[in-house]
Amino acid sequence: MRISKQLIAKYLPHIHEIEDKVFIDVCSAIGIEVEKVITHPFTKNIVVGQIISIVQHPNAEKLSVCQINVGSSLPTLTIVCGAKNINVNNKVVVALDSCVLYNDKKIIKTKIRDVESEGMLCAYSELTPHNHEYLSSSDANGVIILDDSAIIGDTNPAKYIGLDDTIYELTLPSNRNDLNGVISFCQDFAAYMNLPFIWPEININKGSFASTLKINFDQHICNGCRFLQIKNINNSPTPWLIKKVLINNGCKPVESIVDYFSFISLLTNVPMAIYDTEKLPGEEINICLATKDNNFIGFNDKQYQIATNDIVVSANNKILSLAGILGNKEYGVDDKTKNITIEIANFSFINIRQTSSRLNINTAAAKSNSREISPYFIDLTTTLIYNILSNYEISNVVGDVNLPSPTTIEIDAKFISSIIGMNITNQHLEQFLTRFGFVIKNEICYVPLHRIDIKNNQDLAEELLKLININDITAAPIIANVENDQTNIEYKLISKISNWLITNGCYETKTYNLVSENRLSKFNIYRYSNFVKISNVNNQQREFMRTNLIDRLLDVYANNAKRKNPLVPIFEIQDIYTNTIEKNITLLVHDSLLIDPLSKSKVCYNVNYLKMLVNKIANILNAEITYQPINDSNFFYPNETLCITYNGETIGYIGLIKKSQLADYDLKNKNIYCLSINITRMLTNFTDDKFSYQQPSNLMPIIKDISFLVPNRFRLNDLIVAIKNLPFVQSTFFVDQYEIDNDNKSYTLRITFKNDKVLTSEQITNYLIQIEQVVIEHHVIIRK
């Protein structure tokens, strides 16, 4: 996030009295990291001028000769210029003779094609190395055209374009999306410093005319929305008074009334969609989930595919926008627009995040709406539109916002004291928290509506720590009850399985546990019927605990496939909650992975490969398992599927996923194999006498990888057992295999030597010779 000192000063006037070091310290105290402080270079010998006349250069077709009035103290200047965006009476920034720009370019009187030039008309990029990426195309490709209010002869033109400002680049805490709005940031900063904070005027005025729009929205995907209409807008270029604020705060102007709404979005972090009222296909607007796939052209001229269950804004069955992400260019504003319709809404951030990720859209609106923010800011944004654009004819509000009641927390001062490490009284709480907008009544804390991150006494303790000097907290030793490492068998076993999979080229993944109701049936391979529902959820997309890990791992594969990343083996180990809790291991592999593009060698992943993994997992758990064929399955191809059983009970499956099941993930052209196994019963039956604790060696392990060429029908297990029986071998792992041709394969084993003593080079060489002898006895060729 970028925020400028001059914009902060609008709500926190004392900011100009605060040094940058103090600013950084305060931000750190309230959980914000200042990544960079940007100041524009100061340039001498520049002045505000006005173009008196423009004539064609006599000797250069692409140049003009301008007469510039630079004030009564200096004579009129003749300047040769190649800019195409200048007109008579424009006010410009003039670099005078002997001006030195930030890039050490010196401006001197000189002749250009036999015409004397006494200075230079400056472009923005010639005055500062910063902010170029936020310039509009006209500002980036031409000289600066100042507002008419600029004073001719002023020797400090930097102030008119924001070059006298200081810019802070911030990294915000992930749970404080509200801080992306300048008002919330200033409110927290002022509370910490105990400085006066100037609230914007909050009074909703009645519109000057009645809107005829009708709004329908589903509260499960939209917490509230408001629509306003404005008549007779002014499409003249945005003045620098607004542009400089947008540019310094990381927002690109587009030279129309849209920039005023971008400014309001900077204050509240609520993006708005703007439509041309005359282009709307109907007056009944619906916010709903798309019921079929559709295409539309966005404001950025790119075509996008809207999928079923994306949130859309529509009228008369026409898509106005991909809600909260990107508008349809067909209904957007342009130079001829006179009347506009404004959409201010609070959409389901989870839906927005999924859609923007799928389409790889990274607009400012998508970034903001992909994280939760309170509907309170819809209310605030509406009032700011009425106040800031009061000169326009604005309609009444259509739509509604479901403002929640304030969160209440029963204060436990003793508990908060134990967290902080010092005695906290209710008086302390009231003294400190009221500065941040909290209300304390009868030991009940009422949380401000915009602070959706505050849920309990732990959160209140965190707020107090922003204000309490850490030096005031009495130092005390850390007291922890740590479980004996040797008794935490389940954790050790799962870690061992995880590490073994990683060693064999699999990548561990963590995905989200909560799903919507309609995703419960996706890959419910264990046929669970008792589902765990979460109470008091604010989004139906996160209402149930999932019944399998396959669904989310396929999402990961789909995301990687879209970005053209290789589909490497991925796995997850997680609990599944139904009527019981099952510890589940799920692994996905693509049928083959290209390893060497020159030799075209591949690692083959199939049912046999997954069966080898399951055997190793069972071996780690000291369990005996069996496999049974499957004649029918909704999820896997029967001829390439095995059922895993333990003590006569089905605990998992290995199989090739049906293409019909992969269609929803855009993976139907892929061959994807799946391993899913519930290891809870094997963990339960695992006893301590089967598990021995070994003190870790202080010596570094000696590990060697050995590759060898074998015929396709070779029994690899016989060779592994023979090597493992050598007295100096601690462990042997199968790493991977390569298909050389139709008759031969290459296998690689990873061998760890016992390291109970320091091994010399001679001993290691001797070990390798013994291993080579074993390999030769099995009629195998070692690959050097």
C-alpha positions in Angstrom: 0.0 0.0 0.0 1.1 3.6 -0.8 0.0 6.5 1.3 1.2 10.1 1.1 1.8 12.6 3.9 -0.4 15.3 2.4 -3.4 12.9 2.1 -2.9 11.8 5.7 -2.8 15.5 6.7 -6.4 15.9 5.5 -7.5 13.9 8.6 -4.4 14.2 10.8 -3.1 17.7 10.5 -0.3 17.2 13.0 1.4 14.7 10.6 3.7 17.4 9.3 5.1 17.8 12.8 6.1 14.1 13.0 9.5 13.0 11.7 9.8 10.0 9.4 11.6 8.0 12.1 8.7 8.6 14.5 6.2 7.7 11.8 8.0 4.4 11.2 8.1 3.6 14.9 4.4 4.3 15.3 3.4 2.2 12.3 5.5 -0.7 13.7 3.7 -0.4 17.0 0.3 -0.7 15.4 1.3 -3.7 13.3 2.3 -1.9 10.0 5.7 -2.2 8.4 7.1 0.8 6.5 9.0 -0.7 3.6 10.2 2.6 2.0 10.0 6.3 2.4 10.0 8.2 -0.9 10.7 11.9 -1.4 10.9 13.6 -4.8 14.2 15.4 -5.7 14.2 19.2 -5.3 14.9 20.9 -8.6 16.2 24.5 -8.8 15.6 27.0 -11.6 12.1 25.8 -12.6 9.1 28.1 -12.8 5.5 28.1 -13.8 5.0 29.6 -17.3 2.2 30.2 -19.7 2.3 29.5 -23.4 1.6 32.8 -25.3 2.0 31.4 -28.9 3.0 28.2 -30.7 4.3 28.2 -34.3 5.8 25.5 -36.5 9.6 25.2 -36.4 10.9 26.4 -39.8 13.4 23.6 -40.1 11.8 20.7 -38.3 8.4 19.2 -39.0 8.0 17.6 -35.6 9.0 20.6 -33.5 7.2 23.8 -32.4 8.6 27.2 -31.3 6.8 28.5 -28.2 6.8 31.9 -26.6 6.5 31.5 -22.8 5.5 34.0 -20.2 7.4 33.2 -17.0 6.3 36.2 -14.9 7.1 39.9 -14.7 10.6 39.4 -13.2 11.8 37.5 -16.3 11.6 38.3 -20.0 9.4 36.2 -22.3 11.3 33.0 -23.3 11.6 31.3 -26.7 11.5 27.5 -26.2 11.7 24.8 -28.9 9.5 21.9 -28.0 8.5 18.5 -29.5 5.4 17.9 -27.3 2.1 17.3 -29.0 -0.2 18.0 -26.0 0.4 21.8 -25.7 -2.0 24.6 -26.6 -1.9 28.4 -26.3 -2.7 29.6 -22.7 -1.6 26.2 -21.2 0.3 26.7 -18.0 3.5 24.6 -17.9 6.6 23.8 -15.9 9.6 25.6 -17.4 13.2 24.6 -16.8 15.3 27.7 -17.1 18.8 28.2 -18.3 21.4 26.4 -16.0 18.7 24.1 -14.4 20.1 20.7 -13.5 17.5 17.9 -13.5 17.7 14.9 -11.1 19.4 12.8 -13.8 22.2 15.4 -14.0 20.9 16.7 -17.3 21.7 20.4 -17.5 19.5 22.8 -19.4 21.3 25.5 -21.3 20.5 28.0 -24.0 21.2 26.4 -27.3 20.2 26.4 -30.9 17.9 23.6 -32.2 17.8 23.5 -36.0 19.0 27.2 -36.1 16.4 28.4 -33.7 17.5 29.5 -30.2 15.8 27.7 -27.3 16.1 29.3 -23.9 14.8 26.5 -21.7 12.7 23.4 -21.7 9.0 22.5 -21.1 9.2 19.7 -18.5 7.5 16.3 -18.5 6.7 14.6 -15.2 9.3 12.0 -15.8 12.0 14.7 -16.1 11.4 16.0 -12.6 11.3 12.8 -10.6 12.4 9.2 -10.9 9.3 8.0 -9.0 5.6 7.3 -9.8 6.1 6.8 -13.6 4.0 3.7 -13.5 1.0 5.6 -12.1 0.9 8.3 -14.9 -1.9 8.3 -17.4 -0.9 7.9 -21.0 -1.3 11.7 -21.7 0.9 12.6 -18.7 3.5 10.0 -19.5 3.9 11.0 -23.2 3.6 14.8 -23.0 4.7 17.8 -20.9 2.9 18.7 -17.7 -0.2 20.9 -18.3 -0.9 22.6 -14.9 -4.3 23.6 -13.6 -5.4 27.1 -14.4 -5.0 28.0 -10.7 -1.2 27.7 -11.0 0.4 31.2 -10.6 2.6 32.3 -13.4 6.2 32.9 -12.2 5.8 30.7 -9.2 9.3 29.3 -8.5 7.9 26.2 -6.7 5.8 24.4 -9.4 6.5 21.1 -7.6 3.6 21.8 -5.2 1.1 21.8 -8.1 1.9 18.3 -9.1 2.6 16.7 -5.7 6.4 16.6 -5.9 6.6 18.4 -2.5 4.9 15.3 -0.9 6.4 12.3 1.1 5.2 8.8 0.1 5.2 5.8 2.4 5.2 2.2 1.1 3.5 0.0 3.7 2.9 -3.7 4.4 -0.3 -4.2 6.3 -1.3 -7.0 8.6 -3.3 -9.6 6.7 -6.4 -9.3 9.0 -6.7 -5.5 8.7 -8.0 -4.9 5.2 -9.7 -1.8 6.5 -6.2 -0.2 6.9 -6.0 0.0 3.1 -8.3 2.9 3.5 -6.7 6.2 4.4 -9.4 7.1 7.0 -8.9 3.9 9.0 -5.2 4.2 8.8 -5.3 7.8 10.1 -7.8 6.8 12.8 -5.4 4.2 14.2 -2.4 6.4 13.9 -4.1 9.3 15.7 -5.3 7.0 18.4 -1.9 5.7 19.1 -0.3 9.2 19.2 -3.3 10.6 21.0 -3.7 13.3 18.4 -6.9 14.9 17.1 -8.5 13.1 14.2 -10.7 15.0 11.8 -13.6 12.8 10.8 -15.1 13.3 7.3 -18.6 14.7 7.4 -21.0 11.8 7.9 -24.5 12.9 7.0 -26.4 11.2 4.2 -28.2 13.9 2.2 -31.3 13.2 0.4 -30.9 12.9 -3.4 -32.0 15.7 -5.6 -34.0 13.2 -7.7 -35.5 9.7 -7.4 -33.8 6.8 -9.1 -36.0 4.4 -11.0 -33.6 1.5 -10.5 -34.7 -1.7 -8.8 -32.0 -3.8 -7.0 -32.1 -7.5 -6.2 -29.3 -9.3 -4.4 -28.6 -12.6 -2.6 -27.4 -11.8 1.0 -25.3 -15.0 1.0 -23.0 -13.5 -1.7 -23.5 -9.8 -1.1 -23.7 -8.3 2.4 -25.1 -5.1 1.1 -25.1 -2.8 -1.9 -26.1 0.7 -2.8 -26.7 2.3 -6.2 -26.6 6.0 -7.0 -27.1 7.9 -10.2 -25.5 11.2 -11.2 -26.7 13.5 -14.0 -24.8 15.9 -16.2 -21.3 14.9 -15.3 -18.3 16.9 -16.4 -15.9 14.9 -18.6 -13.1 17.5 -18.6 -9.6 16.3 -17.8 -9.0 15.6 -14.1 -7.2 18.6 -12.4 -3.8 18.1 -10.9 -5.4 18.9 -7.6 -6.9 15.4 -7.7 -4.3 13.7 -10.0 -1.4 14.4 -7.7 -3.2 12.7 -4.8 -4.0 9.6 -6.9 -0.5 9.3 -8.3 1.3 9.7 -4.9 -1.1 7.1 -3.4 -0.5 4.5 -6.1 -3.6 5.0 -8.2 -3.5 5.7 -12.0 -5.7 8.6 -13.2 -7.9 8.1 -16.2 -8.9 11.7 -16.8 -12.6 11.7 -16.2 -15.1 11.8 -13.3 -13.9 8.2 -12.6 -10.9 9.7 -10.8 -13.1 11.3 -8.2 -14.5 7.9 -7.3 -10.9 6.5 -7.2 -10.1 9.2 -4.7 -13.1 8.2 -2.5 -11.9 4.5 -2.8 -8.5 5.6 -1.5 -10.2 6.9 1.6 -12.5 3.9 2.4 -10.9 0.9 0.5 -14.3 0.3 -1.2 -13.9 -0.1 -5.0 -16.9 1.1 -7.0 -18.2 0.1 -10.5 -19.3 3.0 -12.7 -21.8 2.5 -15.6 -23.1 4.8 -18.3 -26.8 5.1 -17.4 -27.9 5.5 -21.0 -26.2 2.2 -21.9 -27.8 0.1 -19.2 -30.0 -2.7 -20.8 -32.6 -2.4 -18.1 -33.5 -0.8 -14.8 -33.8 -4.0 -12.7 -30.3 -4.9 -11.6 -29.6 -8.3 -10.1 -26.5 -9.4 -8.1 -26.4 -13.2 -8.3 -24.4 -16.3 -9.2 -23.9 -16.9 -12.9 -26.1 -19.8 -14.1 -24.1 -20.5 -17.3 -20.8 -19.8 -18.8 -20.5 -16.5 -20.7 -17.9 -14.2 -22.3 -17.5 -10.5 -21.9 -14.9 -7.8 -22.8 -13.5 -6.0 -19.7 -12.6 -2.3 -19.3 -9.0 -3.4 -20.2 -10.1 -4.7 -23.6 -9.4 -8.3 -22.7 -12.0 -11.1 -23.1 -12.9 -13.2 -20.0 -14.8 -16.4 -19.5 -17.5 -16.1 -16.8 -18.1 -19.5 -15.2 -21.1 -20.9 -13.4 -21.2 -19.6 -9.8 -19.1 -16.5 -10.4 -20.8 -13.5 -8.9 -22.2 -11.2 -11.6 -24.1 -7.9 -11.8 -26.7 -8.1 -14.6 -29.7 -6.3 -16.0 -32.1 -7.9 -18.5 -29.9 -11.0 -18.6 -26.9 -8.9 -19.8 -23.7 -9.0 -17.7 -22.8 -5.6 -16.5 -19.7 -6.7 -14.6 -17.9 -9.5 -13.0 -18.9 -8.4 -9.5 -16.2 -6.7 -7.5 -13.5 -7.5 -10.1 -14.0 -6.0 -13.5 -16.7 -4.2 -15.5 -18.0 -4.9 -19.0 -16.6 -2.4 -21.4 -19.9 -2.3 -23.3 -21.6 -0.5 -20.3 -18.7 1.6 -19.1 -18.3 5.4 -19.3 -16.5 7.2 -22.1 -15.9 10.8 -23.3 -19.6 11.1 -24.4 -21.1 9.9 -21.1 -23.4 12.4 -19.4 -25.2 10.3 -16.8 -23.7 7.6 -14.6 -24.8 4.9 -12.3 -22.6 4.0 -9.3 -22.5 0.6 -7.7 -21.1 0.3 -4.1 -21.3 -3.2 -2.8 -19.8 -5.7 -0.3 -19.5 -9.0 -2.0 -18.4 -12.4 -0.7 -14.6 -12.1 -0.6 -14.1 -15.8 -0.9 -16.0 -15.9 -4.2 -14.1 -12.9 -5.5 -10.8 -14.4 -4.5 -11.6 -17.7 -6.3 -12.8 -16.0 -9.5 -10.0 -13.4 -9.7 -7.4 -16.3 -9.1 -9.0 -18.5 -11.8 -9.0 -15.7 -14.4 -5.7 -14.3 -13.2 -7.2 -10.8 -12.8 -5.1 -8.5 -10.5 -7.1 -5.2 -10.6 -7.1 -2.9 -7.6 -10.8 -3.8 -7.1 -10.0 -7.6 -7.1 -7.2 -7.1 -4.6 -9.4 -5.1 -2.2 -12.5 -7.3 -2.6 -10.6 -10.5 -2.1 -10.2 -9.8 1.6 -13.0 -9.3 4.1 -14.1 -5.7 4.9 -17.0 -4.5 7.0 -20.2 -3.4 5.3 -19.8 -0.3 7.5 -17.5 1.1 4.8 -20.4 1.0 2.2 -22.2 3.4 4.4 -19.2 5.7 4.8 -18.5 5.6 1.0 -22.0 6.6 0.2 -21.8 9.7 2.4 -18.5 10.7 1.0 -20.0 10.7 -2.5 -22.7 13.0 -1.4 -20.3 15.3 0.3 -17.4 15.4 -2.1 -19.6 15.5 -5.3 -22.1 17.9 -3.8 -22.0 20.1 -6.9 -23.6 17.4 -9.0 -27.2 16.3 -9.2 -27.2 13.0 -7.3 -30.2 10.6 -6.9 -31.5 9.0 -3.7 -30.0 5.7 -2.6 -31.3 2.5 -4.0 -30.4 -0.8 -2.3 -29.6 -1.6 1.3 -26.7 -2.5 3.5 -26.9 -5.1 6.2 -25.0 -3.4 8.9 -24.3 -5.9 11.7 -24.7 -5.1 15.4 -21.4 -4.3 17.2 -19.5 -7.3 18.4 -19.6 -7.5 22.2 -16.9 -9.0 24.4 -17.3 -9.7 28.1 -14.1 -8.3 29.4 -11.8 -10.6 31.4 -9.2 -8.3 32.8 -7.4 -11.1 34.7 -7.0 -13.1 31.5 -5.8 -10.1 29.5 -3.3 -9.4 32.3 -2.0 -12.9 32.1 -1.4 -12.5 28.4 0.3 -9.2 28.6 2.4 -9.9 31.7 1.3 -6.9 33.8 -1.7 -6.0 35.9 -4.5 -4.6 33.7 -7.6 -3.1 35.3 -11.0 -2.2 33.7 -9.9 1.5 34.1 -6.8 0.8 31.9 -9.0 -0.9 29.3 -11.4 2.0 29.1 -8.6 4.5 29.1 -6.7 2.8 26.2 -9.4 1.2 24.1 -11.7 4.2 23.9 -8.9 5.9 22.0 -9.3 3.3 19.2 -13.1 3.8 19.1 -14.2 1.0 21.5 -17.0 1.6 24.0 -16.7 0.0 27.5 -20.0 -0.3 29.5 -20.5 -2.5 32.6 -17.5 -4.7 31.8 -18.8 -5.2 28.2 -16.7 -4.0 25.3 -18.5 -2.8 22.2 -16.2 -3.2 19.1 -16.4 -0.5 16.4 -18.2 -1.7 13.3 -15.1 -1.4 11.1 -13.0 -3.7 13.3 -14.2 -7.1 12.2 -10.8 -8.5 13.3 -11.7 -8.1 17.0 -13.5 -11.2 18.3 -12.3 -12.0 21.9 -10.2 -11.0 24.9 -7.0 -12.2 23.1 -7.7 -9.6 20.4 -8.3 -6.9 23.0 -4.9 -7.8 24.6 -3.3 -7.3 21.2 -4.8 -3.9 20.9 -3.5 -2.9 24.4 0.0 -4.0 23.4 0.0 -1.3 20.8 -0.1 1.3 23.5 1.8 -0.3 26.4 5.5 0.3 26.4 7.2 -3.1 26.3 9.8 -1.8 28.9 6.9 -1.4 31.4 6.3 -5.2 31.3 8.2 -7.1 34.0 10.6 -9.6 32.6 9.7 -13.2 33.5 11.0 -16.7 32.4 9.1 -18.6 29.8 7.1 -21.4 31.3 6.1 -24.2 28.9 4.8 -27.7 29.5 6.4 -29.7 26.7 5.3 -33.3 26.1 8.1 -35.8 26.3 9.4 -36.2 22.7 9.6 -40.0 23.1 5.9 -40.3 23.9 4.5 -38.3 21.0 4.4 -41.3 18.7 1.7 -40.3 16.3 3.4 -37.0 15.5 6.7 -38.8 14.9 5.1 -41.4 12.6 3.2 -38.8 10.6 6.4 -36.7 10.3 8.3 -39.8 9.2 5.7 -40.5 6.5 5.7 -36.9 5.3 9.5 -36.7 5.2 9.7 -39.9 3.3 7.3 -38.7 0.7 9.2 -35.4 0.3 12.5 -37.4 0.0 10.9 -39.3 -2.9 10.0 -36.2 -4.9 6.5 -35.3 -3.5 5.5 -31.8 -2.5 3.5 -31.3 0.7 0.5 -29.0 0.3 -1.9 -27.4 2.8 -5.4 -26.5 1.6 -8.6 -25.1 3.2 -10.7 -27.4 5.4 -14.1 -25.7 4.9 -16.3 -26.1 1.8 -19.7 -25.3 0.6 -22.6 -27.8 0.7 -22.5 -28.6 -3.0 -18.8 -29.6 -2.8 -19.4 -32.2 -0.1 -20.4 -34.8 -2.8 -17.2 -34.2 -4.8 -15.0 -37.2 -4.4 -16.9 -38.5 -1.3 -15.2 -41.8 -2.0 -15.8 -43.1 1.6 -19.5 -42.4 1.2 -19.8 -40.3 4.4 -23.3 -39.1 5.2 -22.8 -37.4 8.5 -21.4 -34.0 7.8 -20.0 -31.4 10.2 -21.6 -28.0 9.8 -20.1 -24.9 11.1 -22.4 -22.6 13.1 -22.8 -18.9 12.6 -20.9 -18.8 9.3 -21.0 -15.6 7.2 -20.4 -17.3 3.9 -22.0 -20.5 2.5 -18.8 -21.3 0.7 -17.2 -22.1 4.1 -20.1 -23.9 5.8 -19.0 -27.6 6.1 -15.9 -29.5 7.1 -14.7 -31.3 3.9 -15.1 -35.1 3.6 -11.9 -35.7 1.5 -8.7 -34.0 0.5 -8.9 -34.9 -3.2 -11.2 -32.0 -4.2 -8.9 -29.3 -2.9 -5.7 -30.9 -4.2 -7.3 -31.0 -7.7 -7.9 -27.2 -7.3 -4.1 -26.9 -6.7 -3.4 -29.0 -9.9 -5.9 -26.9 -11.9 -4.3 -23.7 -10.7 -0.8 -25.0 -11.6 -2.0 -26.2 -15.0 -3.5 -22.8 -15.8 -0.2 -21.2 -15.0 1.6 -23.8 -17.1 3.5 -25.1 -14.0 4.6 -28.8 -14.0 2.1 -31.1 -12.3 4.5 -32.5 -9.8 3.3 -35.1 -7.2 1.5 -33.3 -4.3 0.2 -34.7 -1.0 -1.6 -33.5 2.1 -2.0 -35.1 5.5 -5.0 -33.8 7.4 -7.9 -34.7 9.6 -11.3 -35.4 8.0 -14.3 -34.8 10.3 -17.6 -36.8 10.0 -19.1 -38.9 12.7 -15.5 -39.7 13.6 -12.2 -38.0 13.0 -10.0 -39.7 10.4 -6.3 -38.9 9.7 -6.1 -38.9 5.9 -3.2 -39.0 3.5 -4.0 -38.0 -0.1 -1.6 -37.8 -2.9 -2.1 -36.9 -6.6 0.3 -37.6 -9.4 0.2 -36.9 -13.1 0.8 -40.0 -15.2 4.3 -38.9 -16.2 6.7 -36.0 -15.5 9.4 -35.0 -18.1 12.7 -35.0 -16.3 15.3 -34.5 -19.1 14.0 -32.6 -22.2 17.1 -33.8 -24.2 16.8 -37.5 -23.5 13.0 -37.3 -23.2 13.2 -39.5 -20.1 10.3 -39.6 -17.7 9.3 -40.8 -14.3 6.2 -43.0 -14.7 3.5 -42.5 -12.1 0.8 -45.1 -12.1 -1.1 -47.5 -9.8 2.0 -49.6 -9.3 4.0 -46.5 -8.2 1.3 -45.5 -5.7 1.1 -49.1 -4.4 4.8 -48.9 -3.6 4.1 -45.7 -1.6 1.3 -47.3 0.3 3.5 -50.3 1.1 6.1 -48.0 2.5 3.5 -46.1 4.6 2.2 -49.4 6.0 5.8 -50.5 6.7 6.4 -47.3 8.7 3.2 -48.0 10.7 4.1 -51.7 11.2 0.8 -52.6 9.6 -0.2 -55.4 7.2 -2.5 -54.3 4.4 -4.1 -56.0 1.4 -5.5 -54.9 -1.9 -8.8 -55.7 -3.6 -9.9 -54.9 -7.1 -13.0 -52.6 -7.7 -15.6 -53.5 -10.2 -17.5 -50.2 -10.2 -16.6 -46.7 -9.0 -18.1 -43.2 -9.7 -14.7 -41.6 -9.3 -12.0 -44.0 -10.7 -11.6 -46.3 -13.7 -12.2 -49.9 -12.4 -9.4 -51.5 -14.4 -6.9 -49.1 -12.8 -8.2 -49.0 -9.3 -7.4 -50.9 -6.1 -9.2 -50.8 -2.7 -6.8 -50.8 0.3 -8.0 -52.9 3.3 -6.7 -53.3 6.8 -8.0 -55.9 9.2 -10.8 -56.6 6.7 -11.9 -52.9 6.6 -11.6 -50.5 3.6 -9.3 -47.7 4.6 -8.4 -46.2 1.2 -8.1 -46.3 -2.6 -5.6 -46.1 -5.4 -6.8 -45.2 -8.8 -6.9 -43.3 -12.1 -9.5 -40.5 -11.8 -12.2 -40.5 -14.4 -12.0 -37.8 -17.0 -15.6 -36.9 -16.4 -14.7 -36.1 -12.7 -11.8 -33.8 -13.9 -14.0 -31.7 -16.2 -15.0 -29.4 -13.4 -11.3 -28.6 -12.8 -10.3 -28.0 -16.4 -8.1 -31.1 -16.2 -10.1 -33.5 -18.4 -7.1 -33.9 -20.8 -4.8 -35.1 -18.0 -4.2 -38.5 -16.6 -4.2 -38.1 -12.8 -3.7 -40.9 -10.3 -4.9 -40.6 -6.8 -3.9 -42.2 -3.5 -6.3 -41.6 -0.5 -5.8 -43.6 2.7 -7.2 -43.2 6.2 -4.4 -44.2 8.6 -6.3 -43.7 11.9 -6.8 -47.4 12.6 -3.1 -48.2 11.9 -2.0 -45.4 14.2 -4.4 -46.6 16.9 -3.0 -50.2 16.7 0.6 -49.0 16.7 2.2 -49.8 20.1 5.3 -48.4 21.8 7.1 -51.7 21.8 7.3 -51.5 18.0 8.8 -48.1 18.1 12.3 -47.4 19.4 13.6 -44.0 20.1 17.1 -43.3 18.7 19.3 -40.5 20.0 20.2 -38.3 16.9 23.8 -38.6 15.9 26.1 -35.6 16.3 27.8 -36.6 13.0 26.6 -35.6 9.6 24.9 -38.5 7.7 26.7 -40.0 4.7 24.2 -40.3 1.8 24.9 -41.7 -1.7 22.6 -41.9 -4.7 23.3 -44.9 -7.0 21.7 -45.3 -10.4 21.7 -48.6 -12.4 20.3 -50.0 -15.6 17.9 -52.9 -15.4 15.5 -54.9 -17.7 11.8 -54.0 -17.4 10.9 -57.2 -15.6 13.7 -56.9 -12.9 12.7 -57.5 -9.3 13.9 -54.3 -7.7 12.9 -55.3 -4.2 15.4 -58.2 -4.2 18.3 -55.7 -4.8 17.0 -53.3 -2.2 16.8 -56.1 0.4 20.4 -57.3 -0.4 21.8 -53.8 -0.1 19.9 -53.1 3.1 21.4 -56.3 4.7 24.9 -54.9 4.4 26.1 -54.2 7.9 27.1 -50.6 7.3 23.8 -49.5 5.6 21.3 -47.7 7.8 18.5 -47.1 5.2 17.7 -47.5 1.5 15.1 -45.5 -0.3 13.8 -45.8 -3.8 14.2 -42.3 -5.3 12.9 -42.5 -8.9 12.9 -44.4 -12.2 13.4 -43.5 -15.8 12.2 -45.2 -18.9 15.3 -45.6 -21.1 13.6 -47.6 -23.9 11.0 -50.4 -24.3 13.3 -53.0 -22.7 15.2 -51.1 -20.0 14.7 -48.8 -17.1 17.0 -46.8 -14.9 16.5 -46.9 -11.1 18.0 -44.7 -8.5 18.4 -45.7 -4.8 19.4 -43.3 -2.0 21.6 -45.1 0.5 22.4 -43.8 4.0 25.5 -45.2 5.8 25.5 -45.8 9.5 27.2 -42.8 11.2 28.0 -44.0 14.7 31.6 -43.1 14.1 33.6 -40.8 11.8 34.0 -42.4 8.4 37.2 -42.0 6.5 37.4 -41.6 2.7 38.9 -45.1 2.5 36.0 -46.6 4.4 33.4 -44.9 2.3 35.2 -46.1 -0.9 35.2 -49.6 0.5 31.5 -49.4 1.3 30.8 -48.3 -2.3 32.9 -51.2 -3.7 30.8 -53.7 -1.6 27.6 -52.2 -2.8 28.9 -52.4 -6.4 29.6 -56.1 -5.9 26.1 -56.7 -4.7 24.7 -54.9 -7.7 26.9 -57.0 -10.1 25.8 -60.2 -8.4 22.2 -59.3 -9.4 23.3 -58.8 -13.0 22.7 -55.1 -13.0 24.8 -52.3 -14.6 25.7 -49.3 -12.5 25.3 -46.0 -14.3 28.4 -43.9 -13.8 
